[in-house]
Each structure stands twice: as C-alpha cells, then as structure tokens.
C-alpha cells in the first residue's frame, strides 16, 4: 500500500485548511487519499454518495490517484460535474463531460453519472440539472480555482454568494477564456466559447466536504487572494474560507509564500 505524501506546510485561513506539497504529484496523491477516505467513510454510513467533480488539467494528478484508490464502491456513487461550455458539438474533445469521462468515469464506473449537455437549450438544461441536484444533498465537491479566482465558472463579474439558482448560464470573463488557452484546451482565444453553464457558488458550498486542488505558478495570485484577501466576489474562491469542512492542496509553485 502506498503511503500518503506528507505536507511541507500546513496552516489555516479562517476555517479553510491549507496544505502545501513538494510538487503536483504529491499534492494530487494526498488530496486523492483524503477524498477517497471521505468517500469510504460516507459509504459506511449511507447508501449512496453524491460527488461533484471539476474538469481541468489542474485536476489530472488528483483524478489519476483517485481512480486508483482502493476500497471505494463506485457503484454507489452518483457523479456530477460543475460546469460545461455552451454550444460545443457532442464530439468536441474540449467538453468537460468528455474530460471527466476519459479521466475518471470510464475507469471507475460510478453507479450514476449526470452530465451537462453542451448542445441543449441552456435554460432548460440548467433547470434539468438543478432538479437532479435537488434530489438529495451533495456530499463532496472536488474543485480547483481559476487564474481569476473563479470556482466552477463563477467568474468575478457573475459570481453571487447568495445566488438563488443552483445552475445558471454565464458569460465567461476574458481572463477565464484566456486560461483555457493557457491550459492547452483551445488553440486560440477566439476558439473558446463565450458562454457556459455552471453550478453556482451556493450549490458548491452546500456540499458537506470540499477538496480544492490548486497547482501551478499561474494560480499563485488567485491563491493569495483566496487565502489573504477580503471575502468578496472579486475573488470568488475567497468564500471557501467560510465553509465548515474545506481543504486546499497546493504545490510549491502555487503557494503564495514560495
């Protein structure tokens, strides 16, 4: 049995527990080990576990390690993803549903997988997905942070900490669209869709446990704002400091003090 990598540093920012690791691989393995244990514990006490996953290259190491984790009865897991572009064809490789299916769902075979349809009429699709979310509480959200501080596609211009909706259509911030190019998801800025569907901030924050995985130097400024700045929609991820059980995993490059 492999051992969980040890953190180089550990501290708290308000209620948010933060741990820094030597590199992305250690960070991903540590986050996966703790998320897997949380899933196993919940499966010991309830019939199913409902989990929301982020789709981004920043999650690669985490998803790889989670897929390899032992002792999880994935047949009793209901999986969601937290956002999706609007208008991409069903065979577009940039779809977040494609990313998660390839990286995780096709490997572990959750009992139920609810995917956002990028080709559907947005208002109807948001309502459909919100109804699925309302069927039962969310247990776990596995997320990252964008270069502009977004969580899911709640960019600063559209983030609302008291949003009445669970899923909504949003116009993507230019910084967010540029990040998709930096991540290698699209060849150029003009190729990135302007609109997307996203779980709102209250939807994400409703989960019992949050595991936030944030590697890379490009995220350092957003991490600093999240941990050290005011709690404001100017840096939507700052709201994570108010959650009762949120853990953030960093590598040396993303840590604000490195």
N, C-alpha and C positions, 0 to 999 in steps of 0.2 A: 504494500500500500504506500503510495507516495505521500510525503509529508506536505502540509500546507506551508508555503513560504512565509517567513517572518517579516513583519513590517520593520522598516528602518526608523520610522517615526510614527507616533500616534498622538492625536490631540482632538479636542472638541471645539466646535464653533457653535455656540449656543447649544442646541440639542443634537446637532449633527456630529457624528463620529467619523473622524478622518484618519486614514492610514496611508502612508507613503511606502512604496516598494522600490527596489533597485531598478527594475525595468518592467516593460509591458508584460512579459511572460509571467513573472512573479505576481504582478498585480492581477492579471486575469485569473491565474490559478487560485489565488487567495480569495478573490471575490466569488469565484465559482464554488469553492469549497464551502464558504459560508452560506451562499444561496442554496446549494444542494442540501446542506444540513437543515436549513429553514424549511425547504420543501418536504424533506423526510419527516421532520417533526410535525408539520401540519397534516401530512398524510396519516400520521399515527393517531390523530385526534378528530379527523373529519373525512368525509367520503371523497371529496374532490378538492383540488387546489386550483385557484384561478390566477393566472400569471400574465402580465403584460410584458412584452419584450421590445427593446429598441433595435432598430436596424441601421447599423453604421459600421464602417471599418474599425472604429474605436472599440467595438464590442467583440472583435474577432477572437482575441485570446480568451476572453471570458466564455464565449459561446463554445469554443473548441473544448475547453476544460469542462464546462457544464455537460456537454454531450457525452463526455467520457465518464462522468460521475456515476458511481455505483449505488445501488440500493434505492433508486427512485422508480416508483411505479407510475411511469408516464401515462399509462392508460387511464389513470385517474386525474390527469392534469387537463384543464381547459386553458388553451393558449390564445392570447390576443396580441396584436401589435399596435403601436401607439400612434402611427401616422402613415400617410400614403399620399403620393402625388396624385393630382387630378389630371386625367387625360392621357396617361401613358397607355399604350396598347397592352393587351394581355400577355404578349410575349416579350415585352421590354425588360431587359435584364436589370434596369435601374429600379424597378418596382421593389419596395421594401418587403412585400409579401414574398417575392422571389428570393430575396436575400435571406430571409429567415427560414424559408422552406429549405433552401440549399444548406445553410449553415447549421440548422438545428432540427426543424420539424421533420424532415425526411429521415433524419438519423435516429431520433428518439421516439417518434410516432406518438405524440400526445393523443389522448382519447378524443378530444375535440380541438379543432383549430378554427378560429373565426378570423377571416381575412377581410380587410377593406378592399372594395372593388374600385380600382382606379378608373374604370370605364363607366361606372354608374352615374346617374344623376346625383350630384353632390348632396343636396338637401335630403333626398330620400335615403341615400346611403348613410349619411350621418345619423338620421333618425333610426334606421335599422340597427346600426352598430350600437347606438346608445341604449336601445331596448335590450340588446344582448348583455351589455354591461350592467343594466339594472336588474338582471335576473337574480343576482346574488352579489355579495361584497367581493371586491378584489382582495386577494391575499398578498400578492407580491408584485412589485413593479421593478423591472431591471432596466435602467436607463443610463443615458450619458448626458453630457452638457455640450451645447454648441459653442462655436467660437464667439458668438454674440450673447452667450449666456442663456440660450433657449433651452427648454426642456420639451421633448417632443417637438412639434412645430409651433410652439408658443413663443414666437419671436417678440422682442420688446414692444413693437408697435401694436401687437394684437393680444398680448398676454393679459389675462384678467384673473387675479387671485380669487375673485368672487363670481366667476363666470357661472351663469345659470344653466349653461349647456354642459353636457358630458363630451360631445363630439361636435366639432364645427368646421366649416370651410374657412380657410385663411389665405390671405395674400402673403407670400413669402418675402421677408426682408432681403434686400440686396446682399447683405453680409452672409445671410444664411445660404443664398443661392451660390455665392462665391465659394463657400465652404464645400459645397457638393462638387465643385470643380477641383478644389484642393485635394479632396478625398479620392479623386480619380473616378468618380461616379459618372461624370459627364465631361466631354471633351472641351466644351467652352460654355461661358456664362449663358449665352443665348439658348443653349440646349436645355437648360434647367427649367422645368415648369414653373410658372408664376404662382400657381395655386395648389393647395393641398388640403387634405382633411387631417384633423388632429384630435386626439384626446385632449381635453382642456386641463388646466392646472388643477382644479378641484377633483377631476376624475383621477388624475395621477396621485394626488395627495390623499385620496380616500383609501388607498391600499394600506394594509396593516404593516407591511415592511417594504422599504425601498433600498435597493442596492444600486449605487451610482458609480459607474466605471468611467474614468476620465484620464486617458493617457495623452502624452504628446505636448511638445512645446507650444503648438498653436493654441492650446486650450489654457495656457498658464494665466493669461489676463482674465479670462472668464472665471477660472477657479478662484483667483484672487478676489474678484468682485463677489463671487458666491460666498466666500468664507469671511471676507473682511469688510465688505461694503455694506450699505444700508439694505434692508429687505425691501425691495422695490421691483416693479415690473421692468425697470431699466436693465435689470439683470434678473430675469425670471427665475433662474436656478437658486437665487438667494432665499426663496421661500422654503427650500429644503431644510434650512436651519430651524424651522418651526415644527417639523414632523417628529412624532414621538419615537420613531424607530427607522432612521435613515442612516446608512453607512456609505461613505465615499471612499473610493480606492483610487490613488494617484500613483504615477511613477515619478522618478526624479525630474523628468522634463516638464511635467505638468504642475508639479508642486510650486506654490508661489514663493517659497523661501529658498529654492535651489538656484 
